[in-house]
Amino acid sequence: MIIMDNQIGYKTSFWELVSKQPISIPTLQRDYIYGAGTEKTETVLSNMLSTFKTALDSVTQDPNDRKEETLDFVYGSDSIAKDFMPLDGQQRLTTLFLLHYYAALISPYATEEDFATLARFSYATRNCTVAFFKQILFAKHKDLANEISMNGTGEKVISEYLENLDEFRGSFYADPSIMSMLVVLDRIHETFGHQTDLWDKLTSCDCPINFYILDFGRFDLSDDLYNKMNSRGKPLTSFEIVKAKMHKLIRKINIDKANKIAIKFDTTWMQFIWKALDYTLDLKAVDPAYMNMLRAIFVCFDYISGYDKPKYKDISDECLSHHLSSAIKVRSIEMVLDTLSACHQNIPDELKADFNESLSSAIKGDMHAGDYIRLYSYFLGLHLNLDKEEFVIRERHLRNLIANSADQTREERLTDLLNDTSRLMHGQLLKFSKAKGFNSLSWNEEQQKDSSRDVWRSLYQYEDVSEINGTLQAFTIRLNDDGKLDLNNRSFVQSLKIRLDKAKHFFVSSANEKLREEQKRSALLSLGDYSMCRFNHEGYRYYGIINSSWQNFTGYHKFGSRNRIMEVFDLIDTSVPVSAMAGSTKSVCPENWRYYAVKYAGEITVAYRSTDYGYLYFQRAEEQNSFDPNASSLDVCILQSGYFSATNVAWKMLNRLVELLSQEKYYIYLDNHGGSPIILSRISNDVRLDIEIDGWHLYGVSSDVLQDLGIAHTIVDTPSGEGDNDINQQANTVNCLCYHNNGSDYVEEAIALLEKLSIKYPDMLIVK
């Protein structure tokens, strides 16, 4: 042994070092990569094995020709358990271990004690690697030695034999260290063959392969030295650096706890994250997923602690110092990861899909307010060890609360939302009359359900319809005096189920028949006007435009007048397919706007698809009862926004239909804003066709022309002749109301009118 002048390092061989003390590759180390098969690792491995062979072959030669191979420094320090923990030199030490292991396999003189000494070299990086060493390399060394002796000519005799063992786990294939070791063992076998004296050369006191040990324990070194050293090879990942920093911070509080957590990070907790990734073979995805999971936990802790936003955006040094500043905080993190990793299999079958979705959001780093709530609830359910039935019931309550608190479920309210979630999962739903974060009306509804669980269970089938969205309160309208969900009243429950059956038939049948949204709207409008008004403005009526729009009718939302959709639901015949209702105008006449919304539902679908759209605007809502089924409201406008104005996109429904159905035959122009009239520009820019409450008005064509063309009309106004901008600039033109044949389609009449005008004005025709 050569002692260095500074008394901090010495020269040694692998066998000397491992005989002296155990060698443990610590959790913060990266994978063993010399057998990874990349161009760089292949070069390193080939050169190293060639150098080893040259040095070992020289042992039996003339002493003057003897070659010694002294490797680079191996840096490390002793652990509390007195293991030597290399911080740099892992790749070289592992390769030397594999060389010694192979030498022992083929040596007739290696004893069980020798293998026990080799077993003092171990990996603590992953649970899989630990198991591979114990259950494969050392438990099966006799069988492997026999296999090499009997069938040692194959190039991959070692890897193929080990992989065919029953004990070789499927998860081993996803551990890059294990797969790399198998490659290197095959290469060692290829290089050294049956050199049975290899073991003697490696374990002799003058082994030609050696290295210098530098003990970190003698230095006061900076935290980033290890990262700098590893930059000579493959740099540590961000997560590996975070693990090292967390380990150091936890050691300041409790050394034993730090060591236990370090092992969990790379064993049980790692297995949990890897399983959540469906045991991906892309191991580069594991560390980022782990980081995202930690970030989600830290964010939850911030909100639970009362912050209105995450205290730290990223897992910085400040973030780690904050969240690991006390034994209680360390225990909290450990408890969450212990609970999720050890107990996640206890999630009831009914909840597994949703749990996996919540977990997926966390490991992807795509967390929103609802995701934090669900993940926290699952942790609490597992931590409280709820029985299956109670777990499912409380999660159903929570699902309903989230679904019906869309306006409240925002990240700035998460402190209160997580407080409500804790109350709920701890069985305190009935204890608090008002929610802190969730919609209080929804909270009260869930209380009513919880008070009558047996009846509530019979209503699950309705709650589970996505459009009903977990709330039944809206369906109580006019079924009792107070509008409460009185589940103890048998007569009320019976009436409620009848209505819910009709609503379920509508939504489920629509889905089964794969009806488009406009077909569903058409089907309901064929029975009646189901719209809701914006509060304090009856002219703005909401009909929805996409699937999630229906939840505005059944949940707690910003609209009013939900009674109309319930009245329409009551008219549904559950024996009739919804597809048969769509487009049916038998119960509505052409003199009413609903006729056109039913018949031409596809044509009036707006382009913007959001729950914020789906309005019709009734311009004269204050002048007439537009909900009167006998009211025409022919000038109703389709909105492509939430408001009507001269500058917002909005069409009169019938004007729009005429444009869509005639634009390939006639030159006509309809401005998209403010409910504009149709311009017949090939006659004159002053000639306009416009639907109004009493029918079609034609501006700018002389009464004589209309009479000659056989267009029956009534003169409404005569030209004033005042100013250049007057629409009646010609003395013989008029504003007239065109005759309507009662029971006829106004759109078809307008198209017939254009046909007659084109006789007089053929330039209107696109194809003459």
Secondary structure, 3 states (H helix, E strand, C coil): CCECCCCCEEEECHHHHHHHCCEEECCCCCCCCCCCCCHHHHHHHHHHHHHHHHHHHHHHCCHHHCCCEEEEEEEEEECCCCCEEEEECHHHHHHHHHHHHHHHHHCCCCCHHHHHHHCCEEECCCHHHHHHHHHHHHCCHHHHHHHHHHHCCCCCHHHHHHHCCCCCCHHHHHCHHHHHHHHHHHHHHHHHCCCCCHHHHHHCCCCCEEEEEEEHHHCCCCCCHHHHHHCCCCCCCHHHHHHHHHHHHHHCCCHHHHHHHHHHHHCHHHHHHHHHCCCCCCHHHHHHHHHHHHHHHHHHHHHHCCCCCCCCCCCCHHHHHHHCCCHHHHHHHHHHHHHHHHHHHHCCHHHHHHHHHHHHHHHHCCCCHHHHHHHHHHHHHHHCCCCHHHHHHHHHHHHHHHHCCCCCCCHHHHHHHHHHHHHHHCCCCCCCCCCCCCCHHHHHHHHHHHCCHHHHHCCHHHHCCCCCCCCCHHHHCCCCCCCCCCCCCHHHHHHHHHHHHHHHHHHHHHHHCCCCHHHHHHHHHCCCCCCEEECCEEEEEECCCCHHHHHHHHCCCCECCCHHHHHHHHCCCCCCCHHHHCCCCCCCCCCCHHHHHHHCCCCCCCCCCCCCCCEEECCCCCCCCCCCCCCCCCCCEEECCCCCCCCCEEEEHHHHHHHHHHCCCECCEECCECCCCEECCCCCCCCEEEEECCEEEEEEEEHHHHHHCCCCEEEEECCCCCCCCCCCCCCCEEEEEECCCCCCCHHHHHHHHHHHHHHHCHHHECCC
